[in-house]
Amino acid sequence: MKPAIHPAYQRVQVTCACGATYDVGSTKKSLRIDVCARCHPFYTGKQRIMDTGGRVERFLRKYERSKAAAAASGR
């Protein structure tokens, strides 16, 4: 590595919008994030389906029709 051309790597504190803080290594002085593992909907189990225009209901109706047709044909 060439001397004096690389940014300084230091320990910084990451702060999430939910208030959680983590210590990580970075070349930046501080980091602020919107979502972390503690508040992300996927990890907390509070994930919601955004149903725009009844797409979920349309899919369920279509799936039930095809399932009924398959049962009627003996598959």
Gaussian input, Z-matrix of N, CA and C with variables (Angstrom, degrees):
# hf/3-21g

backbone

0 1
 N
 C     1     B1
 C     2     B2     1     A1
 N     3     B3     2     A2     1     D1
 C     4     B4     3     A3     2     D2
 C     5     B5     4     A4     3     D3
 N     6     B6     5     A5     4     D4
 C     7     B7     6     A6     5     D5
 C     8     B8     7     A7     6     D6
 N     9     B9     8     A8     7     D7
 C    10    B10     9     A9     8     D8
 C    11    B11    10    A10     9     D9
 N    12    B12    11    A11    10    D10
 C    13    B13    12    A12    11    D11
 C    14    B14    13    A13    12    D12
 N    15    B15    14    A14    13    D13
 C    16    B16    15    A15    14    D14
 C    17    B17    16    A16    15    D15
 N    18    B18    17    A17    16    D16
 C    19    B19    18    A18    17    D17
 C    20    B20    19    A19    18    D18
 N    21    B21    20    A20    19    D19
 C    22    B22    21    A21    20    D20
 C    23    B23    22    A22    21    D21
 N    24    B24    23    A23    22    D22
 C    25    B25    24    A24    23    D23
 C    26    B26    25    A25    24    D24
 N    27    B27    26    A26    25    D25
 C    28    B28    27    A27    26    D26
 C    29    B29    28    A28    27    D27
 N    30    B30    29    A29    28    D28
 C    31    B31    30    A30    29    D29
 C    32    B32    31    A31    30    D30
 N    33    B33    32    A32    31    D31
 C    34    B34    33    A33    32    D32
 C    35    B35    34    A34    33    D33
 N    36    B36    35    A35    34    D34
 C    37    B37    36    A36    35    D35
 C    38    B38    37    A37    36    D36
 N    39    B39    38    A38    37    D37
 C    40    B40    39    A39    38    D38
 C    41    B41    40    A40    39    D39
 N    42    B42    41    A41    40    D40
 C    43    B43    42    A42    41    D41
 C    44    B44    43    A43    42    D42
 N    45    B45    44    A44    43    D43
 C    46    B46    45    A45    44    D44
 C    47    B47    46    A46    45    D45
 N    48    B48    47    A47    46    D46
 C    49    B49    48    A48    47    D47
 C    50    B50    49    A49    48    D48
 N    51    B51    50    A50    49    D49
 C    52    B52    51    A51    50    D50
 C    53    B53    52    A52    51    D51
 N    54    B54    53    A53    52    D52
 C    55    B55    54    A54    53    D53
 C    56    B56    55    A55    54    D54
 N    57    B57    56    A56    55    D55
 C    58    B58    57    A57    56    D56
 C    59    B59    58    A58    57    D57
 N    60    B60    59    A59    58    D58
 C    61    B61    60    A60    59    D59
 C    62    B62    61    A61    60    D60
 N    63    B63    62    A62    61    D61
 C    64    B64    63    A63    62    D62
 C    65    B65    64    A64    63    D63
 N    66    B66    65    A65    64    D64
 C    67    B67    66    A66    65    D65
 C    68    B68    67    A67    66    D66
 N    69    B69    68    A68    67    D67
 C    70    B70    69    A69    68    D68
 C    71    B71    70    A70    69    D69
 N    72    B72    71    A71    70    D70
 C    73    B73    72    A72    71    D71
 C    74    B74    73    A73    72    D72
 N    75    B75    74    A74    73    D73
 C    76    B76    75    A75    74    D74
 C    77    B77    76    A76    75    D75
 N    78    B78    77    A77    76    D76
 C    79    B79    78    A78    77    D77
 C    80    B80    79    A79    78    D78
 N    81    B81    80    A80    79    D79
 C    82    B82    81    A81    80    D80
 C    83    B83    82    A82    81    D81
 N    84    B84    83    A83    82    D82
 C    85    B85    84    A84    83    D83
 C    86    B86    85    A85    84    D84
 N    87    B87    86    A86    85    D85
 C    88    B88    87    A87    86    D86
 C    89    B89    88    A88    87    D87
 N    90    B90    89    A89    88    D88
 C    91    B91    90    A90    89    D89
 C    92    B92    91    A91    90    D90
 N    93    B93    92    A92    91    D91
 C    94    B94    93    A93    92    D92
 C    95    B95    94    A94    93    D93
 N    96    B96    95    A95    94    D94
 C    97    B97    96    A96    95    D95
 C    98    B98    97    A97    96    D96
 N    99    B99    98    A98    97    D97
 C   100   B100    99    A99    98    D98
 C   101   B101   100   A100    99    D99
 N   102   B102   101   A101   100   D100
 C   103   B103   102   A102   101   D101
 C   104   B104   103   A103   102   D102
 N   105   B105   104   A104   103   D103
 C   106   B106   105   A105   104   D104
 C   107   B107   106   A106   105   D105
 N   108   B108   107   A107   106   D106
 C   109   B109   108   A108   107   D107
 C   110   B110   109   A109   108   D108
 N   111   B111   110   A110   109   D109
 C   112   B112   111   A111   110   D110
 C   113   B113   112   A112   111   D111
 N   114   B114   113   A113   112   D112
 C   115   B115   114   A114   113   D113
 C   116   B116   115   A115   114   D114
 N   117   B117   116   A116   115   D115
 C   118   B118   117   A117   116   D116
 C   119   B119   118   A118   117   D117
 N   120   B120   119   A119   118   D118
 C   121   B121   120   A120   119   D119
 C   122   B122   121   A121   120   D120
 N   123   B123   122   A122   121   D121
 C   124   B124   123   A123   122   D122
 C   125   B125   124   A124   123   D123
 N   126   B126   125   A125   124   D124
 C   127   B127   126   A126   125   D125
 C   128   B128   127   A127   126   D126
 N   129   B129   128   A128   127   D127
 C   130   B130   129   A129   128   D128
 C   131   B131   130   A130   129   D129
 N   132   B132   131   A131   130   D130
 C   133   B133   132   A132   131   D131
 C   134   B134   133   A133   132   D132
 N   135   B135   134   A134   133   D133
 C   136   B136   135   A135   134   D134
 C   137   B137   136   A136   135   D135
 N   138   B138   137   A137   136   D136
 C   139   B139   138   A138   137   D137
 C   140   B140   139   A139   138   D138
 N   141   B141   140   A140   139   D139
 C   142   B142   141   A141   140   D140
 C   143   B143   142   A142   141   D141
 N   144   B144   143   A143   142   D142
 C   145   B145   144   A144   143   D143
 C   146   B146   145   A145   144   D144
 N   147   B147   146   A146   145   D145
 C   148   B148   147   A147   146   D146
 C   149   B149   148   A148   147   D147
 N   150   B150   149   A149   148   D148
 C   151   B151   150   A150   149   D149
 C   152   B152   151   A151   150   D150
 N   153   B153   152   A152   151   D151
 C   154   B154   153   A153   152   D152
 C   155   B155   154   A154   153   D153
 N   156   B156   155   A155   154   D154
 C   157   B157   156   A156   155   D155
 C   158   B158   157   A157   156   D156
 N   159   B159   158   A158   157   D157
 C   160   B160   159   A159   158   D158
 C   161   B161   160   A160   159   D159
 N   162   B162   161   A161   160   D160
 C   163   B163   162   A162   161   D161
 C   164   B164   163   A163   162   D162
 N   165   B165   164   A164   163   D163
 C   166   B166   165   A165   164   D164
 C   167   B167   166   A166   165   D165
 N   168   B168   167   A167   166   D166
 C   169   B169   168   A168   167   D167
 C   170   B170   169   A169   168   D168
 N   171   B171   170   A170   169   D169
 C   172   B172   171   A171   170   D170
 C   173   B173   172   A172   171   D171
 N   174   B174   173   A173   172   D172
 C   175   B175   174   A174   173   D173
 C   176   B176   175   A175   174   D174
 N   177   B177   176   A176   175   D175
 C   178   B178   177   A177   176   D176
 C   179   B179   178   A178   177   D177
 N   180   B180   179   A179   178   D178
 C   181   B181   180   A180   179   D179
 C   182   B182   181   A181   180   D180
 N   183   B183   182   A182   181   D181
 C   184   B184   183   A183   182   D182
 C   185   B185   184   A184   183   D183
 N   186   B186   185   A185   184   D184
 C   187   B187   186   A186   185   D185
 C   188   B188   187   A187   186   D186
 N   189   B189   188   A188   187   D187
 C   190   B190   189   A189   188   D188
 C   191   B191   190   A190   189   D189
 N   192   B192   191   A191   190   D190
 C   193   B193   192   A192   191   D191
 C   194   B194   193   A193   192   D192
 N   195   B195   194   A194   193   D193
 C   196   B196   195   A195   194   D194
 C   197   B197   196   A196   195   D195
 N   198   B198   197   A197   196   D196
 C   199   B199   198   A198   197   D197
 C   200   B200   199   A199   198   D198
 N   201   B201   200   A200   199   D199
 C   202   B202   201   A201   200   D200
 C   203   B203   202   A202   201   D201
 N   204   B204   203   A203   202   D202
 C   205   B205   204   A204   203   D203
 C   206   B206   205   A205   204   D204
 N   207   B207   206   A206   205   D205
 C   208   B208   207   A207   206   D206
 C   209   B209   208   A208   207   D207
 N   210   B210   209   A209   208   D208
 C   211   B211   210   A210   209   D209
 C   212   B212   211   A211   210   D210
 N   213   B213   212   A212   211   D211
 C   214   B214   213   A213   212   D212
 C   215   B215   214   A214   213   D213
 N   216   B216   215   A215   214   D214
 C   217   B217   216   A216   215   D215
 C   218   B218   217   A217   216   D216
 N   219   B219   218   A218   217   D217
 C   220   B220   219   A219   218   D218
 C   221   B221   220   A220   219   D219
 N   222   B222   221   A221   220   D220
 C   223   B223   222   A222   221   D221
 C   224   B224   223   A223   222   D222

   B1=1.4496
   B2=1.5186
   B3=1.2949
   B4=1.4589
   B5=1.5245
   B6=1.3004
   B7=1.4712
   B8=1.5285
   B9=1.3136
   B10=1.4711
   B11=1.5271
   B12=1.3506
   B13=1.4685
   B14=1.5272
   B15=1.3030
   B16=1.4592
   B17=1.5303
   B18=1.3340
   B19=1.4681
   B20=1.5293
   B21=1.3021
   B22=1.4697
   B23=1.5304
   B24=1.3128
   B25=1.4604
   B26=1.5202
   B27=1.3226
   B28=1.4583
   B29=1.5180
   B30=1.3100
   B31=1.4754
   B32=1.5162
   B33=1.3425
   B34=1.4613
   B35=1.5148
   B36=1.2988
   B37=1.4498
   B38=1.5302
   B39=1.3346
   B40=1.4554
   B41=1.5155
   B42=1.3253
   B43=1.4573
   B44=1.5191
   B45=1.3341
   B46=1.4553
   B47=1.5310
   B48=1.3235
   B49=1.4634
   B50=1.5290
   B51=1.3447
   B52=1.4686
   B53=1.5183
   B54=1.3392
   B55=1.4548
   B56=1.5168
   B57=1.3193
   B58=1.4659
   B59=1.5235
   B60=1.3289
   B61=1.4599
   B62=1.5166
   B63=1.3266
   B64=1.4559
   B65=1.5196
   B66=1.3060
   B67=1.4540
   B68=1.5171
   B69=1.3326
   B70=1.4628
   B71=1.5169
   B72=1.3044
   B73=1.4551
   B74=1.5180
   B75=1.3360
   B76=1.4547
   B77=1.5166
   B78=1.3213
   B79=1.4595
   B80=1.5232
   B81=1.3205
   B82=1.4641
   B83=1.5249
   B84=1.3144
   B85=1.4658
   B86=1.5231
   B87=1.3409
   B88=1.4573
   B89=1.5226
   B90=1.3202
   B91=1.4580
   B92=1.5197
   B93=1.3312
   B94=1.4625
   B95=1.5197
   B96=1.3303
   B97=1.4523
   B98=1.5270
   B99=1.3316
   B100=1.4658
   B101=1.5212
   B102=1.3332
   B103=1.4674
   B104=1.5209
   B105=1.3273
   B106=1.4600
   B107=1.5253
   B108=1.3116
   B109=1.4643
   B110=1.5258
   B111=1.3199
   B112=1.4656
   B113=1.5291
   B114=1.3388
   B115=1.4626
   B116=1.5309
   B117=1.3348
   B118=1.4642
   B119=1.5265
   B120=1.3340
   B121=1.4703
   B122=1.5238
   B123=1.3156
   B124=1.4578
   B125=1.5244
   B126=1.3128
   B127=1.4612
   B128=1.5213
   B129=1.3227
   B130=1.4586
   B131=1.5201
   B132=1.3364
   B133=1.4545
   B134=1.5121
   B135=1.3068
   B136=1.4577
   B137=1.5244
   B138=1.3153
   B139=1.4568
   B140=1.5238
   B141=1.3114
   B142=1.4543
   B143=1.5194
   B144=1.3161
   B145=1.4513
   B146=1.5265
   B147=1.3040
   B148=1.4583
   B149=1.5190
   B150=1.3106
   B151=1.4558
   B152=1.5158
   B153=1.3158
   B154=1.4589
   B155=1.5142
   B156=1.2818
   B157=1.4506
   B158=1.5092
   B159=1.3276
   B160=1.4560
   B161=1.5136
   B162=1.3072
   B163=1.4668
   B164=1.5142
   B165=1.3178
   B166=1.4644
   B167=1.5210
   B168=1.3285
   B169=1.4623
   B170=1.5246
   B171=1.3362
   B172=1.4679
   B173=1.5126
   B174=1.3237
   B175=1.4580
   B176=1.5248
   B177=1.3311
   B178=1.4615
   B179=1.5245
   B180=1.3337
   B181=1.4689
   B182=1.5238
   B183=1.3262
   B184=1.4638
   B185=1.5239
   B186=1.3225
   B187=1.4562
   B188=1.5293
   B189=1.3204
   B190=1.4624
   B191=1.5214
   B192=1.3396
   B193=1.4657
   B194=1.5168
   B195=1.3333
   B196=1.4689
   B197=1.5175
   B198=1.3306
   B199=1.4541
   B200=1.5300
   B201=1.3278
   B202=1.4583
   B203=1.5276
   B204=1.3287
   B205=1.4650
   B206=1.5306
   B207=1.3238
   B208=1.4582
   B209=1.5232
   B210=1.3279
   B211=1.4528
   B212=1.5214
   B213=1.3334
   B214=1.4546
   B215=1.5256
   B216=1.3353
   B217=1.4696
   B218=1.5194
   B219=1.3179
   B220=1.4631
   B221=1.5214
   B222=1.2860
   B223=1.4741
   B224=1.4721
   A1=109.56
   A2=114.67
   A3=119.08
   A4=108.99
   A5=118.16
   A6=120.16
   A7=111.77
   A8=115.32
   A9=125.21
   A10=114.93
   A11=118.88
   A12=118.09
   A13=112.05
   A14=117.51
   A15=121.03
   A16=110.98
   A17=117.05
   A18=118.82
   A19=110.72
   A20=115.77
   A21=121.09
   A22=109.49
   A23=116.16
   A24=122.86
   A25=107.45
   A26=116.99
   A27=120.74
   A28=110.86
   A29=116.38
   A30=122.35
   A31=107.40
   A32=116.18
   A33=121.10
   A34=109.18
   A35=116.04
   A36=121.37
   A37=108.95
   A38=116.03
   A39=122.35
   A40=107.40
   A41=116.96
   A42=121.98
   A43=108.89
   A44=115.91
   A45=121.61
   A46=109.39
   A47=116.38
   A48=121.08
   A49=111.46
   A50=117.06
   A51=119.86
   A52=112.28
   A53=117.86
   A54=121.58
   A55=114.20
   A56=117.58
   A57=120.50
   A58=110.11
   A59=116.15
   A60=120.94
   A61=109.66
   A62=115.57
   A63=122.79
   A64=108.72
   A65=117.37
   A66=121.84
   A67=108.75
   A68=115.94
   A69=122.05
   A70=108.93
   A71=115.81
   A72=121.35
   A73=109.72
   A74=116.47
   A75=120.28
   A76=110.12
   A77=114.75
   A78=119.60
   A79=110.75
   A80=117.84
   A81=121.84
   A82=109.47
   A83=116.76
   A84=120.56
   A85=112.47
   A86=118.40
   A87=121.68
   A88=108.40
   A89=115.69
   A90=121.52
   A91=109.30
   A92=115.83
   A93=121.79
   A94=106.44
   A95=116.58
   A96=120.94
   A97=109.81
   A98=116.03
   A99=121.35
   A100=111.97
   A101=116.86
   A102=121.48
   A103=108.88
   A104=115.98
   A105=120.74
   A106=108.98
   A107=117.16
   A108=121.74
   A109=111.70
   A110=117.72
   A111=120.57
   A112=112.47
   A113=117.89
   A114=119.92
   A115=113.68
   A116=118.60
   A117=120.40
   A118=110.17
   A119=118.53
   A120=121.21
   A121=113.95
   A122=119.21
   A123=121.22
   A124=111.10
   A125=117.43
   A126=121.29
   A127=113.19
   A128=117.79
   A129=120.12
   A130=112.57
   A131=117.94
   A132=121.70
   A133=113.12
   A134=118.04
   A135=122.15
   A136=110.85
   A137=116.00
   A138=121.08
   A139=110.43
   A140=115.96
   A141=121.36
   A142=108.62
   A143=115.53
   A144=120.56
   A145=107.44
   A146=116.13
   A147=120.87
   A148=107.18
   A149=117.30
   A150=122.31
   A151=109.06
   A152=115.59
   A153=119.74
   A154=108.82
   A155=116.07
   A156=121.19
   A157=114.73
   A158=119.10
   A159=121.49
   A160=113.97
   A161=118.37
   A162=121.62
   A163=112.20
   A164=117.74
   A165=120.62
   A166=109.87
   A167=117.36
   A168=120.40
   A169=110.96
   A170=116.64
   A171=120.15
   A172=111.20
   A173=117.04
   A174=121.34
   A175=110.63
   A176=117.44
   A177=120.35
   A178=111.56
   A179=116.95
   A180=119.99
   A181=110.79
   A182=117.04
   A183=121.78
   A184=110.22
   A185=117.19
   A186=121.44
   A187=110.78
   A188=117.90
   A189=120.44
   A190=111.00
   A191=117.90
   A192=120.37
   A193=110.83
   A194=117.37
   A195=119.34
   A196=111.19
   A197=117.83
   A198=121.25
   A199=109.78
   A200=117.26
   A201=121.17
   A202=110.96
   A203=117.22
   A204=120.76
   A205=110.35
   A206=117.18
   A207=120.69
   A208=110.89
   A209=117.85
   A210=121.14
   A211=110.67
   A212=116.76
   A213=121.07
   A214=111.56
   A215=116.46
   A216=119.50
   A217=111.65
   A218=118.23
   A219=122.52
   A220=115.15
   A221=118.08
   A222=120.81
   A223=112.09
   D1=140.80
   D2=177.13
   D3=-77.84
   D4=137.96
   D5=179.84
   D6=-74.28
   D7=147.08
   D8=171.77
   D9=68.75
   D10=18.09
   D11=175.47
   D12=-116.06
   D13=-10.39
   D14=-177.95
   D15=-96.45
   D16=144.41
   D17=178.49
   D18=-68.93
   D19=154.44
   D20=-179.38
   D21=-71.95
   D22=130.86
   D23=178.49
   D24=-98.41
   D25=122.02
   D26=-174.87
   D27=-138.61
   D28=167.53
   D29=174.82
   D30=-82.92
   D31=126.95
   D32=178.90
   D33=-129.08
   D34=164.82
   D35=179.48
   D36=-106.32
   D37=124.58
   D38=176.17
   D39=-90.62
   D40=129.52
   D41=179.97
   D42=-117.05
   D43=125.19
   D44=179.26
   D45=-92.31
   D46=161.50
   D47=177.80
   D48=-64.60
   D49=-25.38
   D50=179.82
   D51=-79.74
   D52=-9.32
   D53=178.00
   D54=106.84
   D55=-8.30
   D56=179.27
   D57=-71.98
   D58=145.59
   D59=177.35
   D60=-127.76
   D61=145.06
   D62=-179.77
   D63=-136.32
   D64=145.70
   D65=174.66
   D66=-98.85
   D67=125.74
   D68=179.79
   D69=-139.63
   D70=170.97
   D71=174.61
   D72=-98.11
   D73=137.75
   D74=-178.36
   D75=-159.61
   D76=162.95
   D77=174.10
   D78=-90.68
   D79=-9.17
   D80=176.92
   D81=-88.37
   D82=160.65
   D83=-178.33
   D84=-79.20
   D85=-35.31
   D86=176.81
   D87=-153.71
   D88=155.82
   D89=-179.58
   D90=-130.81
   D91=134.41
   D92=174.37
   D93=-123.67
   D94=129.47
   D95=-178.41
   D96=-123.14
   D97=160.54
   D98=-179.11
   D99=-87.99
   D100=-38.30
   D101=-174.11
   D102=-136.26
   D103=134.29
   D104=177.27
   D105=-123.49
   D106=-178.53
   D107=-179.33
   D108=-65.95
   D109=-24.37
   D110=-179.40
   D111=-77.17
   D112=-29.21
   D113=-176.19
   D114=-117.01
   D115=-0.31
   D116=-179.25
   D117=-69.22
   D118=133.51
   D119=-176.54
   D120=-58.32
   D121=-33.57
   D122=-179.56
   D123=-65.27
   D124=-41.37
   D125=-177.20
   D126=-82.32
   D127=-25.77
   D128=-178.54
   D129=-87.84
   D130=-13.29
   D131=-179.55
   D132=82.17
   D133=11.26
   D134=-179.90
   D135=-102.68
   D136=30.52
   D137=-177.89
   D138=-72.91
   D139=135.93
   D140=-179.98
   D141=-117.47
   D142=151.27
   D143=175.32
   D144=-93.10
   D145=125.15
   D146=176.70
   D147=-85.34
   D148=105.04
   D149=-177.67
   D150=-98.65
   D151=102.24
   D152=178.44
   D153=-103.22
   D154=120.12
   D155=176.49
   D156=76.08
   D157=21.17
   D158=176.90
   D159=70.26
   D160=28.86
   D161=-177.29
   D162=-64.68
   D163=-37.93
   D164=-179.32
   D165=-65.79
   D166=-45.27
   D167=179.40
   D168=-63.57
   D169=-40.74
   D170=177.97
   D171=-61.16
   D172=-42.62
   D173=178.76
   D174=-64.02
   D175=-43.76
   D176=-179.42
   D177=-63.97
   D178=-41.11
   D179=177.32
   D180=-62.40
   D181=-44.38
   D182=-179.87
   D183=-63.43
   D184=-42.78
   D185=-179.00
   D186=-65.67
   D187=-40.65
   D188=179.57
   D189=-66.52
   D190=-36.32
   D191=176.81
   D192=-64.69
   D193=-43.68
   D194=-179.19
   D195=-69.90
   D196=-32.46
   D197=177.70
   D198=-68.79
   D199=-40.46
   D200=178.41
   D201=-66.97
   D202=-37.50
   D203=178.84
   D204=-67.77
   D205=-37.96
   D206=178.49
   D207=-67.82
   D208=-36.41
   D209=178.95
   D210=-69.36
   D211=-35.40
   D212=-179.63
   D213=-70.81
   D214=-31.18
   D215=-179.24
   D216=-85.83
   D217=-4.24
   D218=176.21
   D219=87.43
   D220=20.81
   D221=179.32
   D222=-82.05

